[in-house]
Amino acid sequence: MSSPTNKNHWEKVYETKTPDQVSWTQDRPHISLDFIASFNLGKEAKIIDIGGGDSNLVDFLLDEGYQNITVLDISEAALEKAKKRLGSRAEKVTFISTDITEFDSENFYDIWHDRATFHFLTQPEQVCTYLSIAEKNIKGYLVLGTFSKNGPTTCSGLEIQQYDEESMTKKFENKFEKIKCVSTDHTTPFNTIQNFTFCSFRKS
């Protein structure tokens, strides 16, 4: 399920824009951090950030002492930005450049975090592939954030799929038990508001 067009799109975004020029930038990803902390896992927990790009979630996780962090993104440029920002600390992180629907790994993760990647999968076959990969590689918890039914319908010029608590839970109900869902507003660097649905799940 190759998507060279999408890859080219995201490479261009990260090669030409700074963090204050893209809507998803957060100073502190507090919702994600709160969900991760709520699982009460040790610092050796294996965490993967899907579509992490140059998000600073990895910085905060390193600050808190987590030792097994993987950042996956379709854009090599995004990951290079993260490595440059982290400096020598980048050596403590595993970086994987691939489309999530092509992710093939034998690793199992205690925490699978995805803020705003899943909602870019607008075709049923893409969603099914994502679900299969998540079911295979998650052994603990899933944290998923997407634009809500009250949020935007596009991002970075691409269409997205909105979710609410009910529709998100239904997608994952075969293999995951919902723990908690919240609705939260994200203020972009240019002071617009985007409403997100965040849910946490436990692997059944």
C-alpha positions as CSV (number, residue, x, y, z in Angstrom):
1,M,0.0,0.0,0.0
2,S,2.7,2.5,-1.1
3,S,1.9,6.2,-1.0
4,P,4.7,8.1,-2.7
5,T,2.5,11.1,-3.2
6,N,1.9,11.4,0.5
7,K,5.5,10.9,1.3
8,N,6.5,13.6,-1.1
9,H,3.8,15.9,0.4
10,W,5.2,15.5,3.9
11,E,8.8,15.7,2.9
12,K,8.0,19.1,1.3
13,V,6.1,20.3,4.4
14,Y,9.0,19.5,6.7
15,E,11.7,20.8,4.4
16,T,10.0,24.2,3.9
17,K,8.1,25.0,7.1
18,T,9.2,25.7,10.7
19,P,7.3,24.5,13.7
20,D,5.5,27.8,14.1
21,Q,4.2,27.5,10.6
22,V,2.4,24.2,11.0
23,S,-0.9,23.8,12.9
24,W,0.0,20.7,14.9
25,T,2.9,22.2,17.0
26,Q,2.5,22.0,20.7
27,D,4.7,23.6,23.4
28,R,3.9,20.8,25.8
29,P,1.9,17.7,24.7
30,H,0.1,17.6,28.1
31,I,-2.8,15.3,27.0
32,S,-0.5,12.7,25.6
33,L,1.8,12.9,28.6
34,D,-1.1,12.6,31.0
35,F,-2.4,9.5,29.2
36,I,1.0,7.9,29.2
37,A,1.5,8.6,32.9
38,S,-1.9,7.1,33.7
39,F,-0.8,3.6,32.7
40,N,1.7,3.6,35.6
41,L,4.4,1.7,33.6
42,G,8.1,1.7,34.4
43,K,10.6,3.8,32.6
44,E,11.7,0.7,30.7
45,A,8.3,0.6,28.9
46,K,8.6,0.3,25.1
47,I,6.9,3.4,23.6
48,I,6.3,4.1,19.9
49,D,5.1,7.5,18.7
50,I,3.3,7.0,15.4
51,G,3.7,10.0,13.1
52,G,5.9,11.6,15.7
53,G,7.8,13.6,13.1
54,D,9.6,16.4,14.9
55,S,7.0,16.5,17.7
56,N,8.6,17.3,21.1
57,L,6.8,14.5,22.9
58,V,10.0,12.5,22.7
59,D,11.9,15.3,24.5
60,F,9.5,15.2,27.4
61,L,9.6,11.4,27.6
62,L,13.4,11.5,27.7
63,D,13.2,14.2,30.4
64,E,11.0,11.8,32.4
65,G,13.5,9.0,32.1
66,Y,11.9,6.7,29.6
67,Q,14.5,4.5,28.1
68,N,12.9,2.7,25.1
69,I,11.4,5.2,22.7
70,T,10.7,4.8,19.0
71,V,9.6,7.6,16.7
72,L,8.0,6.6,13.4
73,D,7.2,9.0,10.6
74,I,6.7,8.9,6.8
75,S,9.0,12.0,6.5
76,E,12.8,11.5,6.8
77,A,13.1,15.3,6.9
78,A,10.9,15.4,10.0
79,L,13.0,12.8,11.8
80,E,16.2,14.6,10.9
81,K,14.8,17.8,12.5
82,A,14.0,15.8,15.6
83,K,17.5,14.3,15.7
84,K,19.1,17.8,15.3
85,R,17.0,19.2,18.0
86,L,17.8,16.4,20.4
87,G,21.5,16.4,19.8
88,S,23.3,13.7,21.6
89,R,20.1,12.5,23.2
90,A,19.0,11.3,19.7
91,E,21.2,8.3,20.3
92,K,18.8,7.1,23.0
93,V,15.9,7.0,20.5
94,T,15.0,4.6,17.6
95,F,13.9,6.5,14.5
96,I,11.9,4.7,11.7
97,S,11.0,6.3,8.4
98,T,8.1,4.6,6.8
99,D,4.4,4.9,6.0
100,I,2.5,3.4,9.0
101,T,0.5,1.2,6.7
102,E,3.8,-0.4,5.6
103,F,5.3,-0.8,9.0
104,D,6.5,-4.4,9.4
105,S,8.1,-5.2,12.8
106,E,8.5,-8.1,15.1
107,N,8.7,-5.7,18.1
108,F,5.9,-5.3,20.7
109,Y,5.1,-2.0,22.3
110,D,3.8,-1.3,25.8
111,I,2.5,2.1,24.6
112,W,1.5,3.0,21.1
113,H,0.9,6.7,20.8
114,D,-0.7,8.3,17.7
115,R,-1.7,12.0,17.6
116,A,-3.1,13.0,14.2
117,T,-1.8,10.2,12.0
118,F,-4.8,7.8,12.1
119,H,-7.2,10.5,10.9
120,F,-5.2,10.8,7.6
121,L,-6.3,7.3,6.7
122,T,-9.5,8.0,4.8
123,Q,-9.7,4.7,2.8
124,P,-11.2,1.6,4.4
125,E,-8.3,-0.6,3.3
126,Q,-5.8,1.8,4.9
127,V,-7.8,1.7,8.2
128,C,-7.9,-2.1,8.1
129,T,-4.2,-2.3,7.5
130,Y,-3.5,0.1,10.4
131,L,-5.7,-2.0,12.7
132,S,-3.9,-5.2,11.8
133,I,-0.5,-3.6,12.4
134,A,-1.6,-2.1,15.7
135,E,-3.2,-5.4,16.9
136,K,0.0,-7.3,16.0
137,N,2.5,-4.9,17.6
138,I,0.7,-3.5,20.7
139,K,0.9,-5.6,23.9
140,G,-0.2,-3.0,26.3
141,Y,-1.9,0.4,25.7
142,L,-3.0,2.6,22.8
143,V,-3.3,6.4,22.9
144,L,-5.1,7.8,19.9
145,G,-5.9,11.4,19.0
146,T,-7.8,12.6,15.9
147,F,-9.8,15.6,14.8
148,S,-13.2,15.4,16.4
149,K,-16.6,15.7,14.7
150,N,-16.3,19.4,15.7
151,G,-12.8,19.7,14.3
152,P,-11.3,20.5,10.9
153,T,-12.1,18.4,7.9
154,T,-8.6,18.9,6.3
155,C,-5.1,19.3,7.5
156,S,-2.0,20.5,5.5
157,G,-4.2,20.4,2.4
158,L,-5.2,16.8,2.8
159,E,-8.6,15.4,3.7
160,I,-9.0,13.7,7.1
161,Q,-11.5,11.4,8.8
162,Q,-13.1,12.8,11.9
163,Y,-13.9,10.6,14.9
164,D,-15.9,10.9,18.1
165,E,-15.7,8.6,21.1
166,E,-18.3,6.2,19.7
167,S,-16.8,5.8,16.2
168,M,-13.2,5.6,17.4
169,T,-14.2,2.9,20.0
170,K,-16.0,0.9,17.4
171,K,-13.0,0.8,15.1
172,F,-10.8,-0.8,17.8
173,E,-13.4,-2.8,19.7
174,N,-12.3,-6.3,18.4
175,K,-8.9,-6.3,20.1
176,F,-9.0,-3.3,22.5
177,E,-10.9,-2.2,25.6
178,K,-11.6,1.5,25.9
179,I,-10.3,3.1,29.0
180,K,-11.1,6.8,28.7
181,C,-11.9,9.4,26.1
182,V,-11.6,13.2,26.3
183,S,-12.5,16.1,24.0
184,T,-9.8,18.8,24.0
185,D,-9.0,22.0,22.1
186,H,-5.6,22.5,20.6
187,T,-4.5,26.1,20.0
188,T,-2.4,26.3,16.9
189,P,0.7,28.6,16.6
190,F,-1.5,31.0,14.6
191,N,-4.2,31.1,17.3
192,T,-6.9,29.0,15.7
193,I,-8.7,26.3,17.7
194,Q,-8.8,22.6,16.6
195,N,-11.0,20.2,18.6
196,F,-9.6,16.7,19.1
197,T,-10.9,13.4,20.3
198,F,-8.4,11.5,22.4
199,C,-9.0,8.0,23.6
200,S,-6.9,5.4,25.5
201,F,-7.3,1.7,25.1
202,R,-6.0,-1.5,26.7
203,K,-5.1,-4.5,24.5
204,S,-7.7,-7.3,25.2
